[in-house]
Amino acid sequence: MVRRVLRLGLVCKTMTQANLKWVLSCATNRLIDRLRDETGEMVLDKGLSYDEVVLGRRSIRGFLQKPVPRALIEEVLHLAMRAPSSLNTQPWNFSVVTGAPLDRIRAENTRRTLEGVPESREFRKFEVYEGAHRERQVDIAKQLFAAMDIAREDKPKRQDWVLRGFRQFDAPVSIVVTYDRALFGGDIAPFDCGAVTTALVNAAWSRGLGCVINSQGIMQSPVVREYAQIADDQVIMICVAMGWPDDSFPANAVVSRRKSVEEAARFIGFDA
């Protein structure tokens, strides 16, 4: 399977964007199919290789309204927490929310947003992207809006899409990632939270679950802190919406475009 994936990568270099999107979508759907038995139910197939998980994973923004077993989430977290951290400090903690508490977070996030309550995230954010970063931000928005048939001038649909983010895309589970407040002010603990969050979404994908890393879900941090019962000694970093992917949801087929190794990497000393 790994060789097939590598061959796919070589073929992709010669394809048009439309064909590339179709091939990647088909390949990813085939990986998901491997996780279903003859009844269509998800099964724990631990045969996916690292390449299959990383190349197949994509952000999921439409979920089946079907509960995720606690034991499965614990398994995913067990895998994710093998992520590296600075000096093995492992600063991360997780509040796994579902059911009525998650519904209350959704409702309050939506109410505050519609009433114009200023956001209150607990991490620093970059205000305005420019240049290549802005281009990538716009590009993924265009891909998603095209998939969802949201026209630029269609304000109701655009607002509905934004509100979906504040509702954590109606996922059955939200995992709020926090870190110990004793480490607040430095950059290493948030960096480590990024590492464990990457490991989390990949581990979930390997078990047939879909995720999207979602900062909108924690923009009203007092709401999240209250209903998820997060202690004051924790800093809210990010949340991850998790559940079973809804294959009929158009945005779930979107594969974000990535810059190449040639663009991102410099190799020094290899030609000496």
Beta strands, then each sheet from edge to edge (+ up, - down):
strand 1: 92-98
strand 2: 173-180
strand 3: 210-213
strand 4: 234-243
sheet 1: 1+ 2- 4+ 3-
end
